[in-house]
Amino acid sequence: MTAVSLGGLAFSVTQARALGDVKRFSAQRSNVATLAGVKIGCSTYTFAPAHLDEAVRGIADTGFTSSELHPSQIEPSFVMQPTFPTGSPRFAQQSERSFARASLRQWRLGVPMEHFAASGHLFRDAGIKLIAYNANYGADVTDAEIDRSFEMTKALGTDLITAVGPVRTLRRTGPFARFHRMRVAFHNEDEIPNVQVFEEALEGMSEYVGFNLDIGHFTSTGGDSLAMLKKHGGRIWDIHLKDQKKNLGPVVPFGEGDSPIGEVLRWIRDTHFTAPINIEQEAPGWDRGAIAKQALEFCRKVLMT
C-alpha cells in the first residue's frame, strides 16, 4: 500500500490570485524590510511546513519583499507504508527509502515546468522577488536530476541555485552551471565547517560557482562568518541569517545563540554588500510568523542603532 503527500503542491489558483491583494502594499513593505540600506529577505523554509501559498502570504504579511524557495514546499513527499509487518524492520525501512527516492526522481524528471512557473507567479503576485531556489542534492542524485534542477530554477524566474549536499555531489553541478550559464552557490553544513573547507570545495570551479554562507550552520561547526565575508565577500552570492549554538547546537531565536548576527549585519551595512540576505529559521514547533517578525525586529535594532 502506498500513499503520496503532495505537501507544498496543494495551492489553488484562487489562493494564488488572492495573494495579489498584497501587491499594492509592496512599496510600504519594502521600507519595512530595508534597514539602513540593507535589504532583508526571508526563506520560505522559515514558514515550513506550511504550504507554499501560506508561506508566501506569511512572508508578505511580515513585510519582506524578497525570498528564497525551499524545495520541501514545491516537491512532493513520498511515503510508503510498511508492506511486510512480520519481516525485518530494517528491510521495511530500506524498502520505504528506496520507494520514496525512486518516486521523487521520477517526479523530478517528469513534472511539467508549468508547475514551477505557477509557483514563481505566486511570489510575483505578492510583490516578492524570488532570488534563489534552494536545491537539495543527495549523494545518489543523477546527472539528469541535476540538469532538471536548472530548468526548474529558470521556470521559477530566477537564476541562482543555493545547493545543499555532500561536497563531492556539489562539485558535480559545476559543468551544468556553465552549460546553463546560471550561478550555483554551495551551502555549508557539516561537511563545510570552516573557511578552508569552503575554499577547497570551490577549488578549480568556474566563475558560475560561488558560496552560500549560512552563518548559523557555520557557527555550529566552528566557522568564522565574518572572516569568510572579509576574505570571499565577492564570491558569496547568498547569506542565510540564522542564530544557532556552537558545537552543533540547536537553532534558537535571534539573540539567544552564538551566531555573530550583529557583526555580520553591521559589516554588510558598512561595506555596502549587495548579495541577497535571507532569514532562515528552522526549528520545529515554533510560531513561524512570530519568529520571522522577531528576527526582523532584531535586525532592525542592530542596523538602526
C-alpha positions in Angstrom: 0.0 0.0 0.0 1.4 3.4 -1.0 0.4 6.9 -0.1 1.7 10.2 -1.6 1.6 13.5 0.3 1.9 16.5 -2.1 2.8 19.0 0.6 3.6 22.3 -0.9 1.9 21.4 -4.2 -1.6 21.9 -2.8 -2.4 25.5 -3.6 -5.3 26.7 -5.8 -5.5 29.3 -8.5 -7.9 31.2 -6.2 -5.4 31.2 -3.4 -2.6 32.3 -5.8 -4.7 35.2 -7.1 -5.7 36.2 -3.6 -2.0 36.9 -2.9 -2.2 39.6 -5.4 -4.2 41.6 -2.9 -1.0 42.4 -1.1 0.8 43.8 -4.2 -0.4 47.3 -3.6 1.5 47.3 -0.3 4.8 46.4 -1.9 6.4 49.8 -1.6 5.4 50.1 2.0 6.7 46.6 2.8 10.0 47.4 1.0 10.6 50.2 3.6 9.8 47.7 6.4 12.4 45.2 5.4 15.1 47.6 4.1 17.1 48.8 7.1 19.9 51.3 6.8 20.2 50.4 3.2 20.3 46.6 3.9 17.5 44.6 2.3 16.5 41.6 4.4 14.6 38.8 2.8 13.1 35.6 4.2 13.4 32.0 3.1 10.1 30.1 2.7 11.7 27.4 5.0 11.2 29.8 7.9 7.4 29.1 7.4 7.7 25.4 6.9 5.9 23.1 6.9 3.2 25.5 5.6 2.1 25.0 2.0 3.8 27.3 -0.4 0.9 29.7 -0.8 0.7 30.0 3.0 4.4 30.6 3.3 4.4 33.3 0.6 1.5 35.0 2.4 3.3 34.9 5.7 6.4 36.4 4.2 4.4 39.2 2.6 2.4 39.9 5.7 5.6 40.1 7.8 6.9 42.8 5.4 9.5 41.1 3.3 9.8 41.8 -0.4 12.4 39.1 -1.4 12.6 35.4 -0.7 14.3 32.1 -1.4 12.3 28.9 -2.1 13.0 25.7 -0.2 12.3 22.5 -2.1 10.2 20.9 0.7 7.4 23.4 -0.3 7.4 22.6 -4.0 8.5 19.0 -4.3 6.2 16.2 -3.1 7.0 13.9 -0.2 6.6 10.3 -1.0 5.8 7.9 1.8 5.3 4.1 1.7 3.6 2.2 4.5 5.4 -1.0 5.5 4.2 -3.9 3.4 6.0 -6.6 5.4 4.7 -6.2 9.0 6.2 -9.6 10.1 9.5 -9.1 8.3 12.7 -7.4 9.2 12.2 -3.7 10.3 15.5 -2.8 8.6 14.3 -4.3 5.3 11.0 -2.5 5.6 12.8 0.8 6.2 15.1 0.2 3.2 12.1 -0.6 1.1 10.4 2.7 2.1 13.5 4.8 1.4 14.1 3.1 -2.0 10.4 3.6 -3.0 10.4 7.3 -1.9 13.7 8.1 -3.6 12.7 6.4 -6.9 9.4 8.2 -6.8 10.9 11.6 -6.2 13.4 11.0 -9.0 10.6 10.1 -11.4 8.6 13.1 -10.3 11.6 15.5 -10.9 12.2 14.1 -14.4 8.6 14.2 -15.4 6.9 17.1 -13.7 5.8 19.8 -16.2 7.7 23.1 -15.9 4.3 24.8 -15.6 4.3 23.7 -12.0 7.4 25.8 -11.3 6.3 28.7 -13.4 3.0 28.9 -11.5 4.9 28.8 -8.2 7.1 31.7 -9.4 3.9 33.7 -10.1 2.9 33.2 -6.5 5.9 35.3 -5.4 5.5 38.0 -8.1 1.7 38.3 -7.5 2.6 39.0 -3.8 5.1 41.7 -4.7 8.0 39.4 -3.6 11.2 38.9 -5.7 12.3 35.3 -5.7 16.1 35.4 -5.7 17.1 31.7 -5.4 16.0 28.1 -5.4 17.5 26.1 -2.6 18.0 22.7 -4.3 18.9 19.6 -2.3 21.3 17.1 -3.9 21.8 13.8 -2.2 24.8 11.6 -2.8 22.7 9.4 -5.2 21.4 12.3 -7.3 21.6 11.6 -11.1 23.0 13.9 -13.7 19.5 14.1 -15.2 18.1 15.4 -11.9 20.9 18.0 -11.6 20.2 19.2 -15.1 16.5 19.3 -14.4 17.0 21.4 -11.3 18.4 24.2 -13.5 15.4 24.0 -15.8 13.2 24.2 -12.6 15.1 27.3 -11.4 14.6 29.0 -14.8 10.9 28.3 -14.8 10.6 29.8 -11.3 12.0 33.0 -12.8 15.4 33.2 -11.0 19.0 32.4 -11.9 20.6 31.3 -8.7 20.6 27.9 -7.1 21.7 27.6 -3.5 23.0 24.0 -3.4 22.9 21.6 -0.4 24.6 18.3 -0.4 27.9 16.4 0.0 30.8 18.3 -1.4 31.6 15.7 -4.0 28.0 16.0 -5.2 28.0 19.8 -5.1 31.1 19.9 -7.4 29.2 17.8 -10.0 26.9 20.9 -10.5 29.8 22.9 -12.0 29.5 21.7 -15.6 25.7 22.2 -15.6 26.1 25.7 -14.2 28.5 26.5 -17.1 26.2 25.0 -19.7 23.1 26.8 -18.5 25.0 30.0 -17.7 23.5 30.1 -14.3 25.0 30.5 -10.8 25.3 27.8 -8.2 26.2 28.8 -4.6 27.5 26.0 -2.3 25.7 25.9 1.0 27.7 25.0 4.1 26.6 22.3 6.5 28.6 19.7 8.5 30.9 18.8 5.5 31.9 22.5 5.1 32.7 23.6 8.7 35.2 26.4 8.1 36.7 28.8 5.6 39.4 26.4 4.5 37.0 23.7 3.6 34.8 26.2 1.8 37.8 27.2 -0.3 38.7 23.6 -1.0 35.1 22.8 -2.1 35.4 25.6 -4.8 38.9 24.8 -5.9 39.1 24.7 -9.7 35.4 25.6 -10.2 34.3 28.1 -12.8 33.0 31.6 -12.3 29.5 30.2 -12.2 30.1 28.6 -8.8 30.2 30.6 -5.5 29.3 30.5 -1.9 26.0 30.4 0.1 27.1 31.3 3.6 24.7 30.1 6.3 26.0 31.8 9.4 24.0 29.6 11.8 25.5 26.3 10.4 28.9 28.0 10.2 28.8 29.0 13.9 27.7 25.5 14.9 30.6 23.9 13.2 33.2 26.4 14.4 33.5 28.5 11.3 34.2 32.3 11.4 31.4 34.0 9.3 33.0 37.5 9.5 36.4 36.1 8.3 34.6 34.3 5.4 32.9 37.5 4.4 36.0 39.6 4.6 38.0 37.2 2.5 35.4 36.0 0.0 32.6 38.6 0.0 32.8 39.0 -3.8 32.0 35.3 -4.3 29.3 35.0 -1.6 26.1 35.2 -3.5 23.6 34.5 -0.8 23.6 34.7 3.0 21.3 32.7 5.4 20.7 34.5 8.7 20.2 32.0 11.4 21.0 32.0 15.1 22.5 28.8 16.4 24.5 27.5 19.3 28.1 26.4 18.9 29.3 22.8 18.8 26.4 21.6 16.5 23.9 23.2 18.9 20.3 23.9 18.2 18.8 26.7 16.2 17.4 29.4 18.6 15.6 32.7 18.3 17.7 35.7 17.2 19.8 37.0 20.0 19.8 33.7 22.0 22.6 31.8 20.1 26.2 32.2 19.2 25.9 33.4 15.6 27.5 36.8 15.0 24.4 38.3 13.5 25.1 41.8 14.7 28.7 41.9 13.5 27.7 40.4 10.1 24.8 42.8 9.6 27.0 45.8 10.5 29.7 44.7 8.2 27.2 44.3 5.4 25.8 47.8 6.1 29.2 49.5 6.3 30.7 47.8 3.2 27.5 48.2 1.1 27.5 44.4 0.5 24.8 43.7 -2.1 24.2 39.9 -2.2 20.8 38.7 -1.0 20.3 38.1 2.7 17.6 35.8 3.9 16.4 35.0 7.4 16.1 31.2 7.6 14.9 30.0 11.0 14.0 26.3 11.0 13.3 24.9 14.5 10.1 22.8 14.7 7.2 23.7 16.9 7.7 27.5 16.7 5.0 30.0 15.7 6.7 30.7 12.3 5.1 34.1 11.8 6.1 35.3 15.2 9.7 34.0 14.8 10.0 35.8 11.5 8.8 39.1 13.0 11.2 38.6 16.0 14.1 38.0 13.6 13.3 41.1 11.5 12.9 43.3 14.6 16.3 42.0 15.9 17.9 43.0 12.6 16.2 46.4 12.8 17.7 47.1 16.3 21.1 46.1 15.1 21.1 48.2 11.9 19.2 51.3 13.1 21.1 51.9 16.3 
